Every structure is written in C-alpha cells, then in structure tokens.
Amino acid sequence: MLALRLTLGAHPAVHLRRLTVAMASAGTGFLLLCTLGYALGHPDHPSASLFRLAWCLTPLAATVHFAVAVARTDPATRPRPGLSAIGLGPGRLMTISATTTALSCTLGSMTALLFFLHLRGDRTGMPFDGAAARSLAADQPLPLPAALTLLALVPVIASAAVMLVLRPRETRPKPAPGAGRSFGRFGAHGRSTTRETFGAYGRFGARLRPLSAAPSAGVAAGTRPERAGDAPSPEPDTAHPAPGTDGHDAPPAPRKPPAGLPWGVATLTAGLAVEAYAAAAASTRTLALPGNLASTTPAVLAGLLLTAVGLALAAPGLTHLTGRLLQSVRPGALRLLAGRVLMEEAGRIGRPLGIVCAVASAAYAMTALYIPEPDEPAFGPLTTLGTLLVTGCTIATLLTAAVEARQARADTTAALLRLGAPATMLRSAAALRAAALLALFGPLTLLVAELAALPLTR
C-alpha cells in the first residue's frame, strides 16, 4: 500500500512523463504490429518482413532509453533516509521503479493493440473506407500469440533496463597504490593503518562509538581518552589538521573527464571512411529499404551506424571540453559557474545530447536516399510515425536528463542562494550553458551530416 502511494502520489509532471512513456510504447507497439501485418500479407517475402522488423529496433531502442531516463528522475523511487527501516531499501525501490515502467509500457502496448484491431476492422467495422486494410492484412486472421509476443518486447526490455541501471551498487574504498589485497579479522576487507595492542578487544566498549551524543572534547580534537595502563596519546597537530577531524567531511576529489572522446572520434572517423569506401566500391548486393528509400548496400548502413555511435560516444567528452573552454581566459563568476556545471554534468547530459545529434545527422543523411513517387505522398504514415517517434523520444530524453541534472544540483543551487547569489545570475548561467552547447554541437551535427550524405549523393 505504501509503495502504491509512493507511485500514485507523485507530482503531475511525473505522471506526465509516465504518460509520455506510455505514448512512446504505443507508437513502437503499433509499428511492430504493422510489421506483423505486412508479414501476413506478403508470405512470399520473408526477407522483406524481417528487414522491416529490423527497422523497428531504432524506435524500440529510443523508447527504452526514454523509459530509463524517466525512471531515473522519478522522485518516488529515490532512496531516502528512513525508508529502509520500513522495508523500502534501494533494492525494493528499484523493483517499484521497474514495475511502474512495465505498467506504463503495458498500457501503451494495449492501446496500440486496440488501435491496430480498430484499423483492421476487427472491432467496429472498417474505418477510413478500408484504406489500411491492405497493409494490415485485414482479410486474414491475426495470430494472437505472435501479436502479444511483439507487444511484450517494450515492457520487458524497458523494465529489465531500469533494473540494470538502478540496481544497488556496493561502494568499497579503493586500496592504496601498491597495496595488495589483505584480509582482517573474520575475513573483513582491508587493514587498519594503526596497530592495535594485545587485549584491545578485551576492553568493554573499546570499539563502540557514540551514536547520538556529542563527541567529547578529546574525541573532537582528534585524540582518544586515556585509560589506565595505556600509553599517553600524542598531542594533535593543530597547525595542520587532517581532513575530516573537525567534524566535516573531506572535500570530494575532482571528477576526471569522460574517457570516451578518443573512442568516439575514432568510431566516427571509421564510420565515415567505411561509408565512403562502400559507396565508391561497386557491389551488386543491395538492400531494398522501405518507405520510398533507394536500395543501398549493407556496408553503407553499417557506416551510418558507426557514425551515429561515434557521435554519441564523443558527446560527453565534448561537453566537458565546452565547460573547460568557458572557464578559459580570465573567467568571471558567470562563466566560471557555467563552465563548472557543464564539466560536472558532462556524463549526465552529454550522452543524450550526442544521441540527439546522431539522430539528426542520420535523418539528414537518409534524405539523400529518398526517391519520391508522383502518385504517393512525400512520406508514408509509418515512415512519419517512426521518424516522429525516434525524434520525439530522443528530445524528450535530453529534456528529462536536464531535469535530472537540475535535481542533482538542487543543494548547490540552494547554497548559492543562501550565500546571496542573485537568481538572475543562475538563469544567465543556464542560458550561457545552452548557448555554448548549441554553438558547438550545431555546426558539428551539420558537418557530420554533410560528410555522411556526401557518398550517398554520388
């Protein structure tokens, strides 16, 4: 009952994001069912049906990625103090989040099934004067097990991805460089830096620490109270106190920049090279692409895929580099704040931003393969639905990642406001970050799209 209240008693914006996940799941499920309808209507072309099913992997991946991003920003499933005492630890909250994702995706899949049956005329007659009867194989019975199997792909994969991303991770302190793995008493990991005398465990309460009471003056000063028979403890060094002895935690170490920039640049270059070589080489093996697209070779599609993957891998490193460039050449408070936030959030918003740029460049490159026919519309309904679905999911994932980043720095923003920072400066820093990212990734996306489409126009 408490888990249900945590899920249903959320902010309206959270319910809106869950409803958007259901809509994306409905679109992906409808595309999968249309692939099944094409296979039923064209039993003599199994390769074409399989290829259409492979084209559905892109909207499926975009939907799952968006569902994971929404689950990460759900405040109801965030670990909070006191929930573990009532049985809602990190593992149980992960299960609740995966269940919520599965329910949202299942709602979308059932909506897609009802709409598909309505277009086939299985419910209330043939709508739209039977315009969709040919593509949906309305004259043949629908195999319900195959339809349910296709509709179960999105809920199962999305919930499994949420459980994989939000699984509890055990954090252990890293050993010092050059120190081997050691085992202490009863198999405990690590080894204490101070040697204990014989009988240390024999003293009653020697290993106990006060939980709620304030520490004594000796403990606060970094010393321990002396007992009979113990050697006098040395005086603490007040000139150079050790971090963490004054009651405050040690400052966190600065984060390292994302390590995917060299791999992303190498993958991007390899994709462009493979695409150019495949387009220049004469090959008789081609693939018939759906949606009025010209036939092309598998190597060209592999080059486009490598180009998109390389752009997505390089985006976090480029975001970190953008934040570093903002702080160069005697920065002021505004540029310093904007640059530090970009460097901190490079791994969180860089990957979704790179995926948006990859989708935009791939869509621009695929327009070079488009061959319009005079008697048909510019784009078919399924092509339009798939394009809108992939584009909408990637943009929504980027916006959701921005919301997650805002939630992560809420304490820092509150501290800056308490110190007297004006709210206009925070808004100006956010606008400066957006302008800097647009100035870098906008021309980069256009350049990659032009280079990817250049071999296809020859």
PyMOL commands that set and color helices and strands:
alter all, ss='L'
color gray80, all
select helices_A, chain A and resi 2-8+12-41+46-55+57-72+75-77+84-86+90-120+128-130+144-151+153-165+185-187+200-202+217-220+261-280+298-326+333-344+346-369+381-408+410-418+423-453+455-457
alter helices_A, ss='H'
color red, helices_A
deselect
rebuild
show_as cartoon
